[in-house]
């Protein structure tokens, strides 16, 4: 059984007890077994491959790993949580980033909110959800990890990343210009056909960066079959369910896209309806572009009772060329588009996508999304932020994401400096 088969059978799940982590480079090459990222000799890799195959069989014959995240606890320099069967799991969470995520959710005062931060290969560094009893939000809230793992919000304009990927896959030239009118807040029937009102002409990248609905709706209506959009969304994880890699059940997203070309299809392509996304799903989606089209399996468990926890390798869901092209559009979002104000002071290039959409059930919520990664050329950190804000809000998703990214990159720089100092002392 090869590793691609492993991913298929496991559905992107983790395999406990091997003590080795399997990874694949984003080039699309066959995955190689590794310990701490170092490739193993071929004969050893084959041995460990046999172990991992066996454990998938064992996994399906055992009870699901059931992590009790409501009993999450910091222990010295790490976090732990019990399993329902009495074992204890050491988690991948970074205490500094976890505490910052919780602090930002408190600052937001949003009635619903969640933040995920992880490395591009899927190691989760922050995993925080918060809710309040008051529909208008409050200073005091309750930790609720379900706001990370469950789907409770529309994908909004984050879905434009899917539409852009599908268009490029279908052969649309991302450098071509499309003429349009309006599109800042809606998509109308008049936006779908060329018109004398089309006085502005821009590229697909401009449409993604500025969240222009008319551009994305028109391009999808004129150039993209509904089945292709649906397939691309599913490839990118919108219908995936993750479980034992996290120790808890998690859904990446939900789809109900129109299957005929009409105004509703154009609206769905722009993100108005037909797609929902979890905050964890937003992180997985962003990591896919950070990884050049290779989608990682998010992992929260580092070890169980001291035994390392292994996960399936990334799987390629987009070509490297398509992922990099869309990634550049995400950079444009933070340089000159809808997130430019939040990231204008950044000392590094950030790739991201915003999304904003209001719903009224069970009460008024303005969903403020940001998914992205940084630095754009050599990603170190992936973030997904969703704040379900009331009418009077305190914080936007992209503002919270900026602070998470800044802290993560600063910590990486500090660790590198410490290693350099240690090496210099040893060489004296």
Secondary structure, 3 states (H helix, E strand, C coil): CCHHHHHHHHCCCEEECCCCEEECCCCCCCCEEEECCEECCHHHHHHHHHHHHHHHHHHHHCCCCCECHHHCEEECCEEEEEECCCCEEEECCCHHHHHHHHHHHHHHCCCEEEEEEECCCCEEEEEEEEECCCCCCCCCCEECCHHHHCCCCECHHHHHHHHHHHHHHCCCCCCCEEEECCCCCCCCHHHCCCCCCCCEEEEHHHHHHCCCHHHHHHHHHHHCCHHHHHHHHHHCCCCCEECCCCCCCEECEEECCCCCCCHHHHHHHHCCCCEEECHHHHHHHHHHHHCCCEECCCECEEEECCEEEEECCCEECCCHHHHHHHHHHHHHHHHCCCCHHHHCCCCCCEEEEEEEEEECCCCCEEEEEEEEEECCCCCCEEEEEEEEECCCCCCCHHHHHHHHHHHHHHHHHHHHHHHHHHHHHHCC
